[in-house]
Amino acid sequence: MADSATLVEKEQTVQTGDPSTTTWADAQVGQALATHESLRTGPLSRAAVRLSDLSVLRVNELTTIEILPPQES
């Protein structure tokens, strides 16, 4: 699977994983995120994710997102 996003900033607890399982691992700045991979933040935590179109998505505490493929224009 091609990388669709990159974790560019994190504070406190930020994890990546597959939402269909309950397996989560600590994320690292610079980590590539593949399509359909999930990212979640814990209490008092936040992250920034650079998407394939070079936009940056800010993720606040207690949020779970799934990386989706880019939409066709």
PDB file with one MODEL, atoms N, CA, C and O in Angstrom:
MODEL        1
ATOM      1  N   MET A   1       0.837  -1.177   0.000  1.00  0.00           N
ATOM      2  CA  MET A   1       0.000   0.000   0.000  1.00  0.00           C
ATOM      3  C   MET A   1       0.883   1.242   0.000  1.00  0.00           C
ATOM      4  O   MET A   1       1.859   1.312   0.747  1.00  0.00           O
ATOM      5  N   ALA A   2       0.550   2.201  -0.819  1.00  0.00           N
ATOM      6  CA  ALA A   2       1.336   3.433  -0.883  1.00  0.00           C
ATOM      7  C   ALA A   2       1.051   4.289   0.345  1.00  0.00           C
ATOM      8  O   ALA A   2      -0.045   4.263   0.904  1.00  0.00           O
ATOM      9  N   ASP A   3       2.067   5.049   0.748  1.00  0.00           N
ATOM     10  CA  ASP A   3       1.882   5.953   1.876  1.00  0.00           C
ATOM     11  C   ASP A   3       0.991   7.104   1.449  1.00  0.00           C
ATOM     12  O   ASP A   3       1.193   7.700   0.391  1.00  0.00           O
ATOM     13  N   SER A   4       0.001   7.412   2.280  1.00  0.00           N
ATOM     14  CA  SER A   4      -0.942   8.482   1.973  1.00  0.00           C
ATOM     15  C   SER A   4      -0.761   9.687   2.871  1.00  0.00           C
ATOM     16  O   SER A   4      -1.305  10.754   2.588  1.00  0.00           O
ATOM     17  N   ALA A   5      -0.008   9.537   3.948  1.00  0.00           N
ATOM     18  CA  ALA A   5       0.154  10.625   4.911  1.00  0.00           C
ATOM     19  C   ALA A   5       1.405  10.373   5.744  1.00  0.00           C
ATOM     20  O   ALA A   5       1.951   9.270   5.768  1.00  0.00           O
ATOM     21  N   THR A   6       1.842  11.434   6.427  1.00  0.00           N
ATOM     22  CA  THR A   6       3.010  11.342   7.301  1.00  0.00           C
ATOM     23  C   THR A   6       2.724  12.086   8.592  1.00  0.00           C
ATOM     24  O   THR A   6       2.199  13.200   8.562  1.00  0.00           O
ATOM     25  N   LEU A   7       3.060  11.490   9.721  1.00  0.00           N
ATOM     26  CA  LEU A   7       2.925  12.161  11.011  1.00  0.00           C
ATOM     27  C   LEU A   7       4.067  13.168  11.131  1.00  0.00           C
ATOM     28  O   LEU A   7       5.237  12.784  11.143  1.00  0.00           O
ATOM     29  N   VAL A   8       3.731  14.451  11.220  1.00  0.00           N
ATOM     30  CA  VAL A   8       4.774  15.477  11.251  1.00  0.00           C
ATOM     31  C   VAL A   8       4.932  16.125  12.621  1.00  0.00           C
ATOM     32  O   VAL A   8       5.906  16.841  12.855  1.00  0.00           O
ATOM     33  N   GLU A   9       3.994  15.885  13.524  1.00  0.00           N
ATOM     34  CA  GLU A   9       4.085  16.483  14.858  1.00  0.00           C
ATOM     35  C   GLU A   9       3.244  15.654  15.819  1.00  0.00           C
ATOM     36  O   GLU A   9       2.181  15.151  15.456  1.00  0.00           O
ATOM     37  N   LYS A  10       3.734  15.516  17.048  1.00  0.00           N
ATOM     38  CA  LYS A  10       2.930  14.820  18.064  1.00  0.00           C
ATOM     39  C   LYS A  10       3.266  15.360  19.440  1.00  0.00           C
ATOM     40  O   LYS A  10       4.400  15.751  19.716  1.00  0.00           O
ATOM     41  N   GLU A  11       2.257  15.373  20.295  1.00  0.00           N
ATOM     42  CA  GLU A  11       2.428  15.724  21.707  1.00  0.00           C
ATOM     43  C   GLU A  11       1.692  14.694  22.538  1.00  0.00           C
ATOM     44  O   GLU A  11       0.524  14.400  22.283  1.00  0.00           O
ATOM     45  N   GLN A  12       2.367  14.150  23.523  1.00  0.00           N
ATOM     46  CA  GLN A  12       1.824  13.146  24.444  1.00  0.00           C
ATOM     47  C   GLN A  12       1.522  11.840  23.711  1.00  0.00           C
ATOM     48  O   GLN A  12       2.367  11.344  22.966  1.00  0.00           O
ATOM     49  N   THR A  13       0.321  11.273  23.913  1.00  0.00           N
ATOM     50  CA  THR A  13      -0.016   9.943  23.410  1.00  0.00           C
ATOM     51  C   THR A  13      -0.635  10.003  22.013  1.00  0.00           C
ATOM     52  O   THR A  13      -1.740  10.515  21.833  1.00  0.00           O
ATOM     53  N   VAL A  14       0.089   9.476  21.035  1.00  0.00           N
ATOM     54  CA  VAL A  14      -0.406   9.361  19.662  1.00  0.00           C
ATOM     55  C   VAL A  14      -0.082   7.949  19.211  1.00  0.00           C
ATOM     56  O   VAL A  14       1.060   7.500  19.312  1.00  0.00           O
ATOM     57  N   GLN A  15      -1.110   7.242  18.706  1.00  0.00           N
ATOM     58  CA  GLN A  15      -0.932   5.840  18.325  1.00  0.00           C
ATOM     59  C   GLN A  15      -1.495   5.587  16.936  1.00  0.00           C
ATOM     60  O   GLN A  15      -2.386   6.300  16.473  1.00  0.00           O
ATOM     61  N   THR A  16      -0.963   4.561  16.276  1.00  0.00           N
ATOM     62  CA  THR A  16      -1.478   4.126  14.989  1.00  0.00           C
ATOM     63  C   THR A  16      -1.895   2.671  15.088  1.00  0.00           C
ATOM     64  O   THR A  16      -1.421   1.928  15.947  1.00  0.00           O
ATOM     65  N   GLY A  17      -2.787   2.279  14.197  1.00  0.00           N
ATOM     66  CA  GLY A  17      -3.210   0.886  14.205  1.00  0.00           C
ATOM     67  C   GLY A  17      -4.296   0.609  13.198  1.00  0.00           C
ATOM     68  O   GLY A  17      -4.667   1.463  12.393  1.00  0.00           O
ATOM     69  N   ASP A  18      -4.790  -0.593  13.263  1.00  0.00           N
ATOM     70  CA  ASP A  18      -5.875  -1.059  12.409  1.00  0.00           C
ATOM     71  C   ASP A  18      -7.143  -1.053  13.249  1.00  0.00           C
ATOM     72  O   ASP A  18      -7.209  -1.754  14.259  1.00  0.00           O
ATOM     73  N   PRO A  19      -8.172  -0.264  12.850  1.00  0.00           N
ATOM     74  CA  PRO A  19      -9.372  -0.170  13.680  1.00  0.00           C
ATOM     75  C   PRO A  19     -10.161  -1.472  13.784  1.00  0.00           C
ATOM     76  O   PRO A  19     -10.960  -1.632  14.707  1.00  0.00           O
ATOM     77  N   SER A  20      -9.952  -2.406  12.854  1.00  0.00           N
ATOM     78  CA  SER A  20     -10.684  -3.673  12.914  1.00  0.00           C
ATOM     79  C   SER A  20     -10.128  -4.589  14.003  1.00  0.00           C
ATOM     80  O   SER A  20     -10.792  -5.534  14.429  1.00  0.00           O
ATOM     81  N   THR A  21      -8.912  -4.303  14.446  1.00  0.00           N
ATOM     82  CA  THR A  21      -8.334  -5.036  15.576  1.00  0.00           C
ATOM     83  C   THR A  21      -8.159  -4.033  16.712  1.00  0.00           C
ATOM     84  O   THR A  21      -8.321  -2.830  16.504  1.00  0.00           O
ATOM     85  N   THR A  22      -7.845  -4.491  17.851  1.00  0.00           N
ATOM     86  CA  THR A  22      -7.634  -3.568  18.966  1.00  0.00           C
ATOM     87  C   THR A  22      -6.144  -3.391  19.237  1.00  0.00           C
ATOM     88  O   THR A  22      -5.737  -3.122  20.368  1.00  0.00           O
ATOM     89  N   THR A  23      -5.336  -3.545  18.190  1.00  0.00           N
ATOM     90  CA  THR A  23      -3.896  -3.413  18.320  1.00  0.00           C
ATOM     91  C   THR A  23      -3.465  -2.004  17.940  1.00  0.00           C
ATOM     92  O   THR A  23      -3.673  -1.560  16.811  1.00  0.00           O
ATOM     93  N   TRP A  24      -2.861  -1.306  18.900  1.00  0.00           N
ATOM     94  CA  TRP A  24      -2.367   0.053  18.673  1.00  0.00           C
ATOM     95  C   TRP A  24      -0.907   0.108  19.073  1.00  0.00           C
ATOM     96  O   TRP A  24      -0.488  -0.571  20.010  1.00  0.00           O
ATOM     97  N   ALA A  25      -0.125   0.924  18.358  1.00  0.00           N
ATOM     98  CA  ALA A  25       1.305   1.089  18.654  1.00  0.00           C
ATOM     99  C   ALA A  25       1.619   2.578  18.726  1.00  0.00           C
ATOM    100  O   ALA A  25       0.987   3.389  18.048  1.00  0.00           O
ATOM    101  N   ASP A  26       2.596   2.928  19.549  1.00  0.00           N
ATOM    102  CA  ASP A  26       3.004   4.327  19.640  1.00  0.00           C
ATOM    103  C   ASP A  26       3.511   4.809  18.282  1.00  0.00           C
ATOM    104  O   ASP A  26       4.300   4.129  17.625  1.00  0.00           O
ATOM    105  N   ALA A  27       3.051   5.984  17.873  1.00  0.00           N
ATOM    106  CA  ALA A  27       3.463   6.578  16.601  1.00  0.00           C
ATOM    107  C   ALA A  27       4.705   7.436  16.808  1.00  0.00           C
ATOM    108  O   ALA A  27       4.944   7.950  17.901  1.00  0.00           O
ATOM    109  N   GLN A  28       5.481   7.582  15.759  1.00  0.00           N
ATOM    110  CA  GLN A  28       6.704   8.384  15.796  1.00  0.00           C
ATOM    111  C   GLN A  28       6.629   9.479  14.741  1.00  0.00           C
ATOM    112  O   GLN A  28       6.104   9.261  13.649  1.00  0.00           O
ATOM    113  N   VAL A  29       7.156  10.656  15.068  1.00  0.00           N
ATOM    114  CA  VAL A  29       7.212  11.736  14.089  1.00  0.00           C
ATOM    115  C   VAL A  29       8.011  11.250  12.884  1.00  0.00           C
ATOM    116  O   VAL A  29       9.071  10.643  13.038  1.00  0.00           O
ATOM    117  N   GLY A  30       7.502  11.520  11.686  1.00  0.00           N
ATOM    118  CA  GLY A  30       8.133  11.061  10.452  1.00  0.00           C
ATOM    119  C   GLY A  30       7.581   9.739   9.958  1.00  0.00           C
ATOM    120  O   GLY A  30       7.919   9.292   8.863  1.00  0.00           O
ATOM    121  N   GLN A  31       6.736   9.113  10.756  1.00  0.00           N
ATOM    122  CA  GLN A  31       6.167   7.820  10.390  1.00  0.00           C
ATOM    123  C   GLN A  31       5.185   7.970   9.236  1.00  0.00           C
ATOM    124  O   GLN A  31       4.321   8.847   9.262  1.00  0.00           O
ATOM    125  N   ALA A  32       5.315   7.122   8.232  1.00  0.00           N
ATOM    126  CA  ALA A  32       4.387   7.096   7.107  1.00  0.00           C
ATOM    127  C   ALA A  32       3.118   6.360   7.526  1.00  0.00           C
ATOM    128  O   ALA A  32       3.169   5.362   8.244  1.00  0.00           O
ATOM    129  N   LEU A  33       1.983   6.871   7.064  1.00  0.00           N
ATOM    130  CA  LEU A  33       0.692   6.253   7.351  1.00  0.00           C
ATOM    131  C   LEU A  33       0.077   5.798   6.034  1.00  0.00           C
ATOM    132  O   LEU A  33      -0.062   6.587   5.100  1.00  0.00           O
ATOM    133  N   ALA A  34      -0.283   4.545   5.967  1.00  0.00           N
ATOM    134  CA  ALA A  34      -0.841   3.971   4.744  1.00  0.00           C
ATOM    135  C   ALA A  34      -2.350   4.203   4.684  1.00  0.00           C
ATOM    136  O   ALA A  34      -2.990   4.487   5.696  1.00  0.00           O
ATOM    137  N   THR A  35      -2.894   4.078   3.500  1.00  0.00           N
ATOM    138  CA  THR A  35      -4.339   4.172   3.307  1.00  0.00           C
ATOM    139  C   THR A  35      -5.033   3.136   4.195  1.00  0.00           C
ATOM    140  O   THR A  35      -4.612   1.982   4.265  1.00  0.00           O
ATOM    141  N   HIS A  36      -6.091   3.562   4.864  1.00  0.00           N
ATOM    142  CA  HIS A  36      -6.918   2.763   5.778  1.00  0.00           C
ATOM    143  C   HIS A  36      -6.255   2.487   7.123  1.00  0.00           C
ATOM    144  O   HIS A  36      -6.802   1.742   7.936  1.00  0.00           O
ATOM    145  N   GLU A  37      -5.099   3.070   7.367  1.00  0.00           N
ATOM    146  CA  GLU A  37      -4.500   2.995   8.698  1.00  0.00           C
ATOM    147  C   GLU A  37      -5.159   4.066   9.571  1.00  0.00           C
ATOM    148  O   GLU A  37      -5.547   5.120   9.066  1.00  0.00           O
ATOM    149  N   SER A  38      -5.286   3.811  10.848  1.00  0.00           N
ATOM    150  CA  SER A  38      -5.906   4.767  11.762  1.00  0.00           C
ATOM    151  C   SER A  38      -4.877   5.396  12.680  1.00  0.00           C
ATOM    152  O   SER A  38      -3.823   4.820  12.950  1.00  0.00           O
ATOM    153  N   LEU A  39      -5.202   6.584  13.153  1.00  0.00           N
ATOM    154  CA  LEU A  39      -4.362   7.304  14.104  1.00  0.00           C
ATOM    155  C   LEU A  39      -5.289   7.810  15.196  1.00  0.00           C
ATOM    156  O   LEU A  39      -6.387   8.288  14.912  1.00  0.00           O
ATOM    157  N   ARG A  40      -4.846   7.706  16.450  1.00  0.00           N
ATOM    158  CA  ARG A  40      -5.669   8.219  17.541  1.00  0.00           C
ATOM    159  C   ARG A  40      -4.797   8.976  18.531  1.00  0.00           C
ATOM    160  O   ARG A  40      -3.604   8.710  18.678  1.00  0.00           O
ATOM    161  N   THR A  41      -5.438   9.934  19.209  1.00  0.00           N
ATOM    162  CA  THR A  41      -4.755  10.729  20.233  1.00  0.00           C
ATOM    163  C   THR A  41      -5.394  10.449  21.582  1.00  0.00           C
ATOM    164  O   THR A  41      -6.591  10.176  21.673  1.00  0.00           O
ATOM    165  N   GLY A  42      -4.586  10.520  22.622  1.00  0.00           N
ATOM    166  CA  GLY A  42      -5.058  10.299  23.980  1.00  0.00           C
ATOM    167  C   GLY A  42      -5.440  11.610  24.644  1.00  0.00           C
ATOM    168  O   GLY A  42      -5.477  12.652  23.989  1.00  0.00           O
ATOM    169  N   PRO A  43      -5.724  11.566  25.945  1.00  0.00           N
ATOM    170  CA  PRO A  43      -6.053  12.776  26.700  1.00  0.00           C
ATOM    171  C   PRO A  43      -4.882  13.762  26.676  1.00  0.00           C
ATOM    172  O   PRO A  43      -3.720  13.367  26.771  1.00  0.00           O
ATOM    173  N   LEU A  44      -5.204  15.031  26.548  1.00  0.00           N
ATOM    174  CA  LEU A  44      -4.208  16.111  26.544  1.00  0.00           C
ATOM    175  C   LEU A  44      -3.131  15.887  25.477  1.00  0.00           C
ATOM    176  O   LEU A  44      -1.973  16.256  25.674  1.00  0.00           O
ATOM    177  N   SER A  45      -3.513  15.288  24.357  1.00  0.00           N
ATOM    178  CA  SER A  45      -2.577  14.964  23.282  1.00  0.00           C
ATOM    179  C   SER A  45      -3.054  15.596  21.983  1.00  0.00           C
ATOM    180  O   SER A  45      -4.227  15.939  21.836  1.00  0.00           O
ATOM    181  N   ARG A  46      -2.119  15.743  21.038  1.00  0.00           N
ATOM    182  CA  ARG A  46      -2.490  16.230  19.713  1.00  0.00           C
ATOM    183  C   ARG A  46      -1.438  15.803  18.712  1.00  0.00           C
ATOM    184  O   ARG A  46      -0.332  15.398  19.070  1.00  0.00           O
ATOM    185  N   ALA A  47      -1.820  15.905  17.428  1.00  0.00           N
ATOM    186  CA  ALA A  47      -0.923  15.490  16.352  1.00  0.00           C
ATOM    187  C   ALA A  47      -1.179  16.349  15.126  1.00  0.00           C
ATOM    188  O   ALA A  47      -2.207  17.017  15.021  1.00  0.00           O
ATOM    189  N   ALA A  48      -0.224  16.320  14.199  1.00  0.00           N
ATOM    190  CA  ALA A  48      -0.378  16.954  12.890  1.00  0.00           C
ATOM    191  C   ALA A  48       0.039  15.920  11.849  1.00  0.00           C
ATOM    192  O   ALA A  48       1.084  15.281  11.970  1.00  0.00           O
ATOM    193  N   VAL A  49      -0.801  15.768  10.824  1.00  0.00           N
ATOM    194  CA  VAL A  49      -0.574  14.780   9.773  1.00  0.00           C
ATOM    195  C   VAL A  49      -0.528  15.501   8.433  1.00  0.00           C
ATOM    196  O   VAL A  49      -1.454  16.237   8.094  1.00  0.00           O
ATOM    197  N   ARG A  50       0.556  15.293   7.658  1.00  0.00           N
ATOM    198  CA  ARG A  50       0.640  15.862   6.313  1.00  0.00           C
ATOM    199  C   ARG A  50       0.055  14.850   5.346  1.00  0.00           C
ATOM    200  O   ARG A  50       0.523  13.714   5.269  1.00  0.00           O
ATOM    201  N   LEU A  51      -0.971  15.262   4.604  1.00  0.00           N
ATOM    202  CA  LEU A  51      -1.649  14.387   3.650  1.00  0.00           C
ATOM    203  C   LEU A  51      -0.943  14.409   2.301  1.00  0.00           C
ATOM    204  O   LEU A  51      -0.037  15.215   2.086  1.00  0.00           O
ATOM    205  N   SER A  52      -1.351  13.535   1.400  1.00  0.00           N
ATOM    206  CA  SER A  52      -0.677  13.414   0.102  1.00  0.00           C
ATOM    207  C   SER A  52      -0.779  14.675  -0.743  1.00  0.00           C
ATOM    208  O   SER A  52       0.057  14.886  -1.622  1.00  0.00           O
ATOM    209  N   ASP A  53      -1.788  15.527  -0.503  1.00  0.00           N
ATOM    210  CA  ASP A  53      -1.899  16.788  -1.252  1.00  0.00           C
ATOM    211  C   ASP A  53      -1.120  17.922  -0.579  1.00  0.00           C
ATOM    212  O   ASP A  53      -1.244  19.086  -0.962  1.00  0.00           O
ATOM    213  N   LEU A  54      -0.316  17.567   0.428  1.00  0.00           N
ATOM    214  CA  LEU A  54       0.555  18.455   1.202  1.00  0.00           C
ATOM    215  C   LEU A  54      -0.187  19.352   2.197  1.00  0.00           C
ATOM    216  O   LEU A  54       0.433  20.210   2.825  1.00  0.00           O
ATOM    217  N   SER A  55      -1.491  19.169   2.350  1.00  0.00           N
ATOM    218  CA  SER A  55      -2.216  19.884   3.404  1.00  0.00           C
ATOM    219  C   SER A  55      -1.882  19.225   4.741  1.00  0.00           C
ATOM    220  O   SER A  55      -1.470  18.066   4.787  1.00  0.00           O
ATOM    221  N   VAL A  56      -2.065  19.977   5.828  1.00  0.00           N
ATOM    222  CA  VAL A  56      -1.762  19.459   7.164  1.00  0.00           C
ATOM    223  C   VAL A  56      -3.057  19.394   7.960  1.00  0.00           C
ATOM    224  O   VAL A  56      -3.776  20.386   8.075  1.00  0.00           O
ATOM    225  N   LEU A  57      -3.343  18.236   8.499  1.00  0.00           N
ATOM    226  CA  LEU A  57      -4.527  18.004   9.316  1.00  0.00           C
ATOM    227  C   LEU A  57      -4.104  18.011  10.777  1.00  0.00           C
ATOM    228  O   LEU A  57      -3.262  17.212  11.186  1.00  0.00           O
ATOM    229  N   ARG A  58      -4.685  18.907  11.561  1.00  0.00           N
ATOM    230  CA  ARG A  58      -4.410  18.970  13.002  1.00  0.00           C
ATOM    231  C   ARG A  58      -5.441  18.086  13.707  1.00  0.00           C
ATOM    232  O   ARG A  58      -6.640  18.182  13.444  1.00  0.00           O
ATOM    233  N   VAL A  59      -4.961  17.235  14.597  1.00  0.00           N
ATOM    234  CA  VAL A  59      -5.821  16.286  15.309  1.00  0.00           C
ATOM    235  C   VAL A  59      -5.746  16.607  16.795  1.00  0.00           C
ATOM    236  O   VAL A  59      -4.670  16.553  17.390  1.00  0.00           O
ATOM    237  N   ASN A  60      -6.886  16.940  17.394  1.00  0.00           N
ATOM    238  CA  ASN A  60      -6.941  17.275  18.820  1.00  0.00           C
ATOM    239  C   ASN A  60      -7.043  16.016  19.677  1.00  0.00           C
ATOM    240  O   ASN A  60      -7.093  14.899  19.162  1.00  0.00           O
ATOM    241  N   GLU A  61      -7.074  16.217  20.995  1.00  0.00           N
ATOM    242  CA  GLU A  61      -7.124  15.103  21.939  1.00  0.00           C
ATOM    243  C   GLU A  61      -8.374  14.252  21.766  1.00  0.00           C
ATOM    244  O   GLU A  61      -9.415  14.726  21.313  1.00  0.00           O
ATOM    245  N   LEU A  62      -8.242  12.984  22.139  1.00  0.00           N
ATOM    246  CA  LEU A  62      -9.331  12.015  22.148  1.00  0.00           C
ATOM    247  C   LEU A  62     -10.038  11.913  20.796  1.00  0.00           C
ATOM    248  O   LEU A  62     -11.266  11.885  20.723  1.00  0.00           O
ATOM    249  N   THR A  63      -9.241  11.857  19.732  1.00  0.00           N
ATOM    250  CA  THR A  63      -9.769  11.764  18.373  1.00  0.00           C
ATOM    251  C   THR A  63      -9.160  10.558  17.683  1.00  0.00           C
ATOM    252  O   THR A  63      -7.983  10.252  17.872  1.00  0.00           O
ATOM    253  N   THR A  64      -9.969   9.872  16.880  1.00  0.00           N
ATOM    254  CA  THR A  64      -9.495   8.777  16.040  1.00  0.00           C
ATOM    255  C   THR A  64      -9.841   9.105  14.599  1.00  0.00           C
ATOM    256  O   THR A  64     -10.985   9.447  14.299  1.00  0.00           O
ATOM    257  N   ILE A  65      -8.858   9.005  13.695  1.00  0.00           N
ATOM    258  CA  ILE A  65      -9.098   9.248  12.275  1.00  0.00           C
ATOM    259  C   ILE A  65      -8.607   8.048  11.481  1.00  0.00           C
ATOM    260  O   ILE A  65      -7.754   7.290  11.944  1.00  0.00           O
ATOM    261  N   GLU A  66      -9.156   7.882  10.276  1.00  0.00           N
ATOM    262  CA  GLU A  66      -8.700   6.860   9.354  1.00  0.00           C
ATOM    263  C   GLU A  66      -8.173   7.575   8.117  1.00  0.00           C
ATOM    264  O   GLU A  66      -8.812   8.500   7.614  1.00  0.00           O
ATOM    265  N   ILE A  67      -7.016   7.155   7.625  1.00  0.00           N
ATOM    266  CA  ILE A  67      -6.440   7.730   6.419  1.00  0.00           C
ATOM    267  C   ILE A  67      -7.156   7.109   5.217  1.00  0.00           C
ATOM    268  O   ILE A  67      -7.101   5.898   5.004  1.00  0.00           O
ATOM    269  N   LEU A  68      -7.820   7.952   4.445  1.00  0.00           N
ATOM    270  CA  LEU A  68      -8.549   7.485   3.261  1.00  0.00           C
ATOM    271  C   LEU A  68      -7.781   7.853   2.010  1.00  0.00           C
ATOM    272  O   LEU A  68      -6.956   8.767   2.035  1.00  0.00           O
ATOM    273  N   PRO A  69      -8.043   7.144   0.896  1.00  0.00           N
ATOM    274  CA  PRO A  69      -7.350   7.485  -0.349  1.00  0.00           C
ATOM    275  C   PRO A  69      -7.814   8.849  -0.849  1.00  0.00           C
ATOM    276  O   PRO A  69      -8.936   9.264  -0.557  1.00  0.00           O
ATOM    277  N   PRO A  70      -6.957   9.557  -1.607  1.00  0.00           N
ATOM    278  CA  PRO A  70      -7.360  10.863  -2.139  1.00  0.00           C
ATOM    279  C   PRO A  70      -8.557  10.713  -3.072  1.00  0.00           C
ATOM    280  O   PRO A  70      -8.705   9.705  -3.764  1.00  0.00           O
ATOM    281  N   GLN A  71      -9.405  11.736  -3.075  1.00  0.00           N
ATOM    282  CA  GLN A  71     -10.552  11.736  -3.993  1.00  0.00           C
ATOM    283  C   GLN A  71     -10.076  12.152  -5.380  1.00  0.00           C
ATOM    284  O   GLN A  71      -9.161  12.964  -5.518  1.00  0.00           O
ATOM    285  N   GLU A  72     -10.694  11.596  -6.385  1.00  0.00           N
ATOM    286  CA  GLU A  72     -10.360  11.969  -7.765  1.00  0.00           C
ATOM    287  C   GLU A  72     -11.120  13.236  -8.114  1.00  0.00           C
ATOM    288  O   GLU A  72     -12.282  13.390  -7.740  1.00  0.00           O
ATOM    289  N   SER A  73     -10.462  14.154  -8.838  1.00  0.00           N
ATOM    290  CA  SER A  73     -11.139  15.403  -9.202  1.00  0.00           C
ATOM    291  C   SER A  73     -11.728  15.342 -10.580  1.00  0.00           C
ATOM    292  O   SER A  73     -12.331  16.314 -11.036  1.00  0.00           O
TER     293      SER A  73
ENDMDL
END
